[in-house]
Amino acid sequence: MTVLESIREHARARPGHAALRADGPAGPHVVSYAALVRRFEAGAARLRAAGVRAGDRCGLLARQGPGFVEEALSILAAGACLVPIPDDHAGTALERFVEQARLHHVVHQAEGFACRTRAAGSPADPDDEAFRALDPAYLRFTSGTTSECKGVILSHGCIAERLEAANQALRIGPADRILWLLPMAHHFVVSILLYLRAGATVLLPGSSLARPVLEMAVREGATVFYASPFHYHLLSKDASGLPLGPVRMAISTAEGLREDVALRFRERFGVSLAQALGIIEVGLPVVNLAEAETKPLALGRPLPAYDVWLRDDDGRPLAGPGSRERTGEICIRGPGLFDAYLTPWTPSERLLVPDGFRTGDQAWFDSEGTLHLAGRRHNRINMAGMKFFCEEVEAVLLRHPAVRECRVFAREHPQLGEIPVAEVVPEDPARELRRGELVAHCRGELPAYKVPREFRIVDALERTATGKLGRRIKAGRGAPP
């Protein structure tokens, strides 16, 4: 059963049940399941009348909120492939995105959700027939943390499989009320579509600031939080005294969870954050539901539907749970893996045999079979044959009270091969942050070869549109001695 069929079924069984509840300037806005179906069916008819046909790639440029959800479902109901466009795209950036995604149509909220078709004479798509044969439903570009963005194509069948697999662990149902804080243009499938497929209510606060989020959570009886570490950081620092509400699960995704955020959040609200490994090509194969309290930084246990294994540098599997020294690349087999990359056109079967999907993430299993992230393969530093990850050095630097953010990267060295360099954003820009105190702090927790040889003080770190730390290097001033 497709997501749309499930939503229609919920509308017949419980027409008045709220699908979306959003806070706005005019007060709460509620969309029932019956109203949601009426709106996306009418939207689909409008799009078909505008020339949208099955298999067309239809870009959606809309603000966060009910309108985004309704129009996204309209595109799917029209048989087109939904292509979310980040809402900060305009002018040349929007034109580049349209070309990169080879869009047939663009629907723009600022134009009353009018559908604009690409001008006649646009270059023909040589892979169009193969694309349409997939029964495509969703196209999204990867976050581009290392400047390389790939267009990931998901079919209707692929989406149905991964939602079923994810909900075996999450167990979302009609009684759940999910407070949602992530950008819809980047997170939509194993989240908004999953919740609506399960008949739940999606809560959309008018702001991501702690006070309005908590007020909505209490007022609406939120049972699930789905947010990034950034949002949980804001909530953990709230001093209003407001509770979290009857929350049974708080999922942290989009980037790595910091230990200080996890501990502060649990101390403030009595709820442990469950880190999740979400991958656009795979879905949600690993969630830390069982050990969120005792192992807050772990990725968790693989979901039952997935085979998650580690591959060494020579392509051999690492046998079973082991020690931290047995680090390998995470590889995944299971339901709902992506169908193809758009450019260059690459069907997934060329990439998924024999290893499954190779994530590029390096990890290790502890003795209890819990998966822990070590870092990205391209974030590994090889200093005179001693290998370690940028992320483990960053974790230590972030424990220094004068460090707000940091990024570690490798710089080539004529004798040692590579050496670690750190960019640091001070907690207080007016306070001079000296190299000596950073070195002393790192030496207290790291072996000498992992201590950065150079520290650069910067005003901010580059981030991707999804909020992940960008890994492109940006120069800064050096820290004084």
C-alpha positions in Angstrom: 0.0 0.0 0.0 1.4 3.4 -1.0 1.5 6.3 1.4 -1.4 8.1 -0.4 -3.5 4.9 -0.1 -2.8 4.7 3.6 -3.7 8.4 4.1 -7.0 7.9 2.2 -7.8 4.9 4.4 -7.2 6.9 7.6 -9.4 9.6 6.2 -12.3 7.1 5.7 -11.8 5.5 9.1 -11.2 8.7 11.2 -12.1 11.7 9.0 -11.9 14.3 11.8 -8.6 13.1 13.2 -5.9 15.8 13.0 -3.1 15.1 10.4 -1.4 18.5 10.9 -1.5 21.0 13.7 0.5 24.1 13.1 1.1 27.3 15.2 1.1 30.5 13.3 0.6 34.3 13.7 -3.2 33.8 13.5 -3.2 31.0 16.1 -3.4 27.2 15.8 -4.2 25.8 12.3 -5.6 22.2 12.1 -5.9 20.0 9.0 -7.9 16.8 9.5 -7.2 13.7 7.5 -10.4 14.2 5.5 -9.4 17.8 4.7 -5.8 16.7 3.8 -7.1 14.2 1.3 -9.6 16.7 -0.3 -6.7 19.2 -0.7 -4.2 16.9 -2.2 -6.8 15.4 -4.6 -7.8 18.9 -5.7 -4.1 19.8 -6.0 -3.4 16.8 -8.1 -6.2 17.7 -10.5 -4.8 21.2 -10.7 -1.3 19.9 -11.6 -2.6 17.5 -14.2 -4.6 20.3 -15.8 -1.3 22.3 -15.9 0.4 19.6 -17.9 2.0 17.5 -15.2 2.1 13.8 -16.2 3.2 10.6 -14.6 6.9 10.4 -14.0 7.6 14.1 -14.5 10.1 15.7 -12.1 8.2 18.4 -10.2 10.1 20.8 -8.0 8.5 22.2 -4.9 9.6 25.5 -3.5 7.6 26.2 -0.3 7.9 27.4 3.2 7.9 25.0 6.2 4.3 24.3 7.2 1.0 22.6 6.2 1.2 24.1 2.7 4.4 22.3 2.0 2.9 18.9 3.0 -0.3 19.4 1.1 1.4 20.4 -2.1 4.0 17.6 -1.8 1.2 15.1 -1.5 -0.6 16.8 -4.5 2.6 16.2 -6.6 2.7 12.5 -5.6 -1.1 12.1 -6.2 -0.6 13.5 -9.7 1.8 10.7 -10.4 4.8 13.0 -10.6 8.2 12.7 -8.8 8.5 15.2 -5.9 11.7 17.2 -5.9 11.9 19.5 -2.8 13.8 22.7 -3.4 15.5 24.4 -0.3 13.4 27.6 0.4 16.5 29.8 0.3 17.0 29.2 -3.4 16.2 32.1 -5.7 17.6 33.7 -8.8 20.7 32.0 -10.2 20.8 29.4 -7.4 17.2 28.3 -8.3 18.1 28.2 -12.0 21.1 26.0 -11.3 19.0 23.7 -9.2 16.3 23.4 -11.9 19.0 22.4 -14.4 20.8 20.0 -12.0 17.5 18.2 -11.2 16.4 18.3 -14.8 13.0 19.5 -13.6 10.0 19.3 -15.9 7.9 21.7 -13.6 8.4 24.0 -10.7 5.6 24.8 -8.1 6.3 27.9 -6.1 4.3 28.8 -3.0 5.1 32.5 -3.5 3.2 32.3 -6.8 0.1 30.7 -5.2 1.4 27.2 -5.9 1.2 27.9 -9.6 2.9 25.2 -11.8 5.5 26.5 -14.2 6.6 24.1 -16.9 10.1 24.3 -18.3 10.4 26.3 -21.5 10.2 24.5 -24.8 13.6 23.7 -26.2 15.1 22.6 -22.9 17.7 20.0 -23.4 16.2 16.5 -23.8 17.0 14.1 -20.9 18.8 11.0 -22.4 17.8 9.0 -19.3 14.2 10.0 -19.2 12.8 6.6 -20.3 14.8 4.7 -17.7 13.8 7.3 -15.0 10.1 6.9 -15.7 10.4 3.1 -15.7 11.3 3.2 -12.0 7.9 4.6 -11.0 9.8 7.5 -9.3 8.3 9.3 -6.3 11.1 11.3 -4.7 14.3 12.9 -5.8 16.6 14.6 -3.3 20.2 15.7 -3.4 22.6 14.6 -0.7 23.8 17.2 1.7 27.2 17.9 0.0 29.3 18.0 3.2 32.3 17.5 0.9 31.1 19.5 -2.1 29.8 16.4 -3.9 25.9 16.3 -4.2 24.2 13.3 -5.7 20.6 13.1 -6.9 19.0 10.1 -5.1 15.9 8.6 -6.7 13.3 6.7 -4.6 10.4 4.8 -6.2 7.0 4.4 -4.6 7.9 0.8 -3.9 11.2 1.8 -2.3 9.5 4.3 0.0 6.8 1.8 1.1 9.5 -0.8 2.0 11.7 1.6 4.0 8.7 3.1 5.9 7.5 -0.4 6.9 11.0 -1.4 8.1 11.5 1.8 10.1 8.2 1.6 11.8 8.9 -1.9 13.1 11.2 -0.1 15.5 9.5 3.4 15.9 6.0 2.0 16.3 4.3 5.2 15.3 0.5 5.0 15.4 -2.7 7.2 15.3 -2.2 8.0 19.0 1.2 9.6 18.4 1.7 13.4 18.1 5.1 14.1 16.6 6.7 17.4 17.2 8.6 18.2 14.1 11.5 20.6 13.8 13.6 19.6 10.8 13.5 21.4 7.4 10.9 19.6 5.2 13.0 20.3 2.0 15.7 18.0 3.4 13.8 15.5 5.6 10.5 14.2 4.4 10.3 10.5 3.6 11.1 8.4 6.7 9.5 11.1 8.8 6.5 13.2 7.5 5.4 10.4 5.1 5.9 7.8 7.8 3.8 9.7 10.3 1.0 10.3 7.9 1.1 6.7 6.7 0.7 5.6 10.3 -2.3 8.0 10.9 -0.4 10.1 13.5 -0.6 13.9 14.1 2.3 16.1 13.0 2.9 19.1 15.2 4.5 22.1 13.5 5.6 24.9 15.9 5.8 28.4 14.6 9.4 28.8 15.8 12.3 26.5 16.6 13.1 28.6 19.8 12.7 26.6 23.0 9.8 28.5 24.6 7.3 28.2 21.7 8.4 24.6 21.1 7.8 23.6 24.7 4.5 25.4 24.9 3.2 23.6 21.9 4.6 20.2 23.2 2.7 20.6 26.5 -0.5 22.1 25.0 -0.8 19.4 22.2 0.5 16.4 24.3 3.5 15.6 22.1 4.6 11.9 22.3 7.5 12.0 19.9 10.2 14.6 19.2 12.1 14.5 15.9 14.8 17.1 15.7 18.5 17.7 15.3 21.2 18.2 18.0 21.0 21.9 17.3 17.3 22.0 18.4 18.0 19.8 21.4 20.8 22.1 22.4 18.4 25.1 22.4 15.8 23.1 24.4 18.4 21.9 27.0 19.4 25.5 27.8 15.8 26.6 28.4 15.3 28.1 31.8 11.5 28.5 31.7 10.8 25.4 33.8 8.3 24.1 31.2 8.1 20.3 31.0 8.5 18.3 27.8 5.1 16.7 28.0 4.2 13.0 27.7 7.1 12.3 25.3 7.9 8.6 24.9 10.7 9.0 22.3 13.1 11.8 21.3 15.0 11.1 18.1 18.2 13.0 17.3 19.3 13.0 13.7 20.9 15.0 10.8 24.3 15.2 12.5 26.3 13.6 15.4 24.9 14.1 18.9 27.3 15.8 21.3 27.7 14.4 24.8 27.1 17.7 26.6 23.8 18.1 24.7 22.6 14.6 25.5 23.5 15.0 29.2 22.0 18.4 29.6 18.8 17.4 27.8 18.3 14.3 30.0 19.0 16.4 33.1 16.6 19.1 32.1 13.7 16.9 30.9 14.3 13.3 32.2 14.3 12.0 28.6 17.2 10.3 26.9 17.9 11.3 23.3 18.0 8.4 20.9 20.5 8.9 18.1 19.4 7.7 14.6 21.5 6.9 11.5 19.4 8.3 8.7 20.8 7.9 5.1 18.9 9.2 2.1 20.0 6.2 0.0 18.9 3.7 2.7 16.4 5.1 5.1 16.6 4.5 8.9 18.7 1.3 9.4 20.0 2.0 12.9 18.4 3.7 15.9 19.6 3.9 19.5 16.3 3.1 21.3 17.4 0.4 23.7 20.6 2.1 25.1 19.9 5.8 24.8 20.5 6.3 28.5 23.5 4.2 29.0 25.2 4.9 25.7 24.0 8.3 24.6 26.5 8.7 21.8 26.0 5.3 20.2 24.2 4.9 16.9 22.5 1.9 18.4 21.4 -1.5 17.2 20.6 -2.3 13.5 16.8 -2.6 12.9 15.7 -6.2 12.3 15.1 -5.7 8.5 18.7 -4.6 7.9 22.0 -6.4 7.6 24.6 -3.9 8.8 28.3 -5.0 8.7 31.7 -3.5 8.6 34.2 -3.6 5.8 37.9 -3.2 6.2 40.2 -1.4 3.7 40.7 -4.5 1.7 37.0 -5.3 1.3 36.9 -8.0 3.9 34.1 -8.1 6.6 35.1 -7.6 10.2 33.8 -10.6 12.1 31.2 -9.8 14.7 31.2 -7.5 17.7 34.7 -6.5 18.6 36.8 -3.7 20.2 37.2 -0.1 19.3 40.3 -1.0 17.4 38.3 -3.0 14.8 37.0 -0.1 12.8 35.5 -0.5 9.4 33.2 1.1 6.8 29.5 0.7 7.5 27.8 -1.3 4.7 24.1 -2.0 4.6 21.8 -4.4 2.9 18.0 -4.4 3.3 14.6 -3.2 2.1 14.0 0.2 0.5 17.5 1.0 -0.7 17.5 3.7 -3.4 16.8 3.0 -7.0 19.3 5.2 -8.9 21.5 8.3 -8.9 20.3 10.9 -11.4 23.6 12.4 -12.6 25.5 10.6 -13.9 22.7 8.1 -14.4 23.6 5.1 -12.3 21.1 2.4 -11.4 21.6 1.2 -7.9 22.2 -2.4 -8.8 25.6 -1.3 -10.2 26.6 0.0 -6.7 24.9 -2.4 -4.2 26.6 -5.6 -5.3 28.4 -7.3 -3.6 28.7 -5.1 -0.4 25.3 -3.5 -0.2 25.3 0.3 0.2 28.8 1.6 1.3 28.1 4.6 3.5 31.6 6.0 3.8 31.1 6.1 7.6 33.6 4.4 9.7 32.3 2.6 12.9 32.9 -0.2 15.4 30.7 -2.6 17.2 31.1 -3.0 21.0 30.9 -6.3 22.8 27.1 -6.1 23.0 26.6 -5.5 19.3 25.9 -1.7 19.6 27.2 0.3 16.7 29.4 3.4 17.4 30.4 6.0 14.8 34.1 6.7 14.5 34.0 9.2 11.6 33.8 9.6 7.9 36.4 7.8 5.8 37.4 11.1 4.2 37.8 12.6 7.6 40.5 10.1 8.6 44.0 11.4 9.2 47.0 9.3 8.5 50.0 10.7 10.5 53.2 8.6 10.0 51.0 5.5 9.6 48.9 6.2 12.7 45.3 6.6 11.7 42.5 8.5 13.6 39.4 10.5 12.8 38.8 14.2 12.9 35.5 13.6 14.8 37.3 12.1 17.8 39.6 15.2 18.1 36.6 17.5 17.7 34.7 15.7 20.5 37.6 16.5 22.9 37.9 20.2 21.8 34.2 20.7 22.3 34.6 19.7 25.9 36.7 22.9 26.5 34.4 25.5 28.0 35.8 28.3 25.8 35.0 26.4 22.6 31.6 26.8 20.9 32.3 24.9 17.7 35.2 23.3 16.0 36.3 21.5 12.9 39.4 19.3 12.5 41.0 18.4 9.1 44.2 17.0 7.7 47.0 19.1 6.2 49.7 17.5 4.1 53.2 17.3 5.8 56.4 16.5 3.9 57.7 14.1 6.6 54.6 12.9 8.5 52.2 12.6 5.6 49.3 14.4 7.3 48.9 16.4 10.4 45.7 17.5 12.2 44.7 21.2 12.0 41.7 22.6 14.0 39.4 25.5 13.3 37.8 26.8 16.5 34.9 29.2 17.1 35.3 30.7 20.6 32.3 30.7 23.0 33.1 34.3 23.8 34.6 36.3 20.8 35.9 38.9 23.2 38.0 36.4 25.1 41.4 35.6 23.6 41.7 31.9 23.1 45.3 30.8 23.2 46.9 27.9 21.5 48.7 26.8 24.7 45.4 26.2 26.6 43.9 24.2 23.7 47.0 22.1 23.4 47.0 21.4 27.1 43.4 20.5 27.1 43.9 18.0 24.2 47.0 16.5 25.7 44.9 15.7 28.8 42.6 13.4 26.8 44.4 12.4 23.6 47.7 10.7 22.6 50.2 13.2 21.4 49.9 12.4 17.7 46.2 13.3 17.7 46.8 16.8 19.2 46.3 19.4 16.4 49.6 21.0 15.3 47.8 24.2 14.3 44.8 26.1 15.7 42.9 28.6 13.6 40.4 30.9 15.3 37.4 31.6 13.1 34.1 33.5 13.5 31.9 30.7 12.1 32.1 27.2 10.5 30.6 26.5 7.1 27.5 24.3 7.2 25.4 22.7 4.6 21.7 23.5 3.9 20.7 20.7 6.3 22.8 22.0 9.1 25.6 19.5 8.9 29.2 20.6 9.3 30.7 21.4 5.9 34.1 19.8 5.3 35.4 22.5 2.9 38.4 24.3 4.4 38.0 28.0 5.3 41.1 29.9 6.5 41.1 31.8 9.8 43.5 33.6 12.0 45.9 31.5 14.0 45.5 31.2 17.8 48.1 33.2 19.7 50.7 31.1 21.6 
